[in-house]
Amino acid sequence: MDSNITEHFELPKTVYLPPETEVDEDLIKALVKMKEKDAERYTVLQAYYEGKSKITERQKDSHKANNKLALDYPSYIVDVLLGMFVGKPIAYTVAEENKEIMAAVQDVFDLNDEQDENTELAKMCGIKGRGYEIVYLDEEGSVRFNEVEPENVVMVYDNRIKPEPLFCLYIRDYVTVDNLEADKKDKTVTLYTKDAVKEYLMAGGNLSLLEESANHFGEIPVVEFLNNDEGIGDFERTLSLIDALNLAQSDTANDFQEFTDALLVLFGMPQTDSDDVNQMMEDRVLLLDKSGDSGQGAQWLIKEINDTALENYKNRLDADIHKFAKVPNMSDENFAGNVSGESMKYKLFATDQIISQKQRKFKTALQKRLKLILAILNIKGSADFDYRDISLVFNDNKPYNELDNINTVKSALDAGLSKTYAYSKLRDMDDIQEELERQAQEVDAYAESFKRELDDGQEVPEDSEVV
């Protein structure tokens, strides 16, 4: 990692081309070369999330302490926002007449472990600013989808007023048994257009077509997930602050280590040469030709540390990181258990705006996923279901008052609102449709039991009624 890489990040540029653009070999090669420049940024952001920040690359001077303390702010920021955003699964609701198609969609979700997929995509967006998902048909004709790292994808849009995906490239190393340990490998490039899927091998600067198949989805089967309009990660804007705090913390550790390794000053021994100096560094003894201020012939030479100013500086950096990343410091006394719910809302106001932004972007991408899934299910079932018939409900995972939440749902029901809407406000409700079905089954079971009691001639309480 370049020691200055965090100081000049350049965001990936979105490519817009005329709708009539022909995708030839020269264009594919140019896009692959352009993508290689973006890969460095993604590599650095992933390294920060894994704890390998700029300070870890600092070189050691021969005789100085060189502690490298990388504070794990990137992981903290991403994981806290991730938990608040998709810590509770996204719920899907449909009208009664669409229950059958939702059951088919749920089967596709279960096959692809949709909840885990959503979490991985949300984390990818939090780290790198964007992520991708490829939807495809497996050997058995089942709809599958899986996340893909943004450094492996080039999404090209048309240049209309409202740009739509024109084509997409999925680029990865061509790995074989023979080149498994090679530093540089050939590339496999998959081209997705609205009509076809083409597989290329890019070797030695030459592009050769390996395979071509029809695209049954009718549109580009690659979904782009954005963290925000700019495609910026959760901690990316605060990298300079994180680097500064890592440096301050590491230098503090250096100061304390050098305080422990203080030099002993001996007076009246000026006859020294380079060998003596080297020996002095090894033995940690310094020779001078006059007595010290104390009049003693020997004393310790130590570095003064202004601990108060240093701690104030680090505390300011810590506060600024949380402030500008818009992530609460959960260890702060302001988030104690005795803080009222209304007060907590104001403290989490900035965080709520980030979560809302993530939800809007994620919803757009999930609707594209649903559209691709329904394109295949409609073909198989000779139906015409629309992805807009499925409503998405995000359940944020912040601390809340359970009694207040239940009262909110009860008030909605008392006001005559539908159960589907009211239950969507229930924070612990993962699958609203499943809960409604369970209620219907319980009502049917109660009615059947009630009927049997009547048939058997048993006495029924006067206040009983058949639901």
Secondary structure, 3 states (H helix, E strand, C coil): CCCCHHHCCCCCCCEEECCCCCCCHHHHHHHHHHHHHHHHHHHHHHHHHCCCCHHHHCCCCCCCCCCCCCCCHHHHHHHHHHHHHHCCCCEEECCHHHHHHHHHHHHHHHHCCHHHHHHHHHHHHHHHCEEEEEEEECCCCCEEEEEECHHHEEEEEECCCCCCEEEEEEEEECCCCCCCCCCCCCEEEEEECCCEEEEEEEECCEEEEEEEEECCCCCCCEEEEECCCCCCCCCHHHHHHHHHHHHHHHHHHHHHHHHHCCEEEEECCCCCCHHHHHHHHHHCEEEECCCCCCCCCEEEECCCCCHHHHHHHHHHHHHHHHHHHCCCCCCCHHHCCCCCHHHHHHHCHHHHHHHHHHHHHHHHHHHHHHHHHHHHHHHHHCCCCCHHHCEEECCCCCCCCHHHHHHHHHHHHHCCCCHHHHHHCCCCCCCHHHHHHHHHHHHHHHHHHHHHHHHCCCCCCCCCCCC
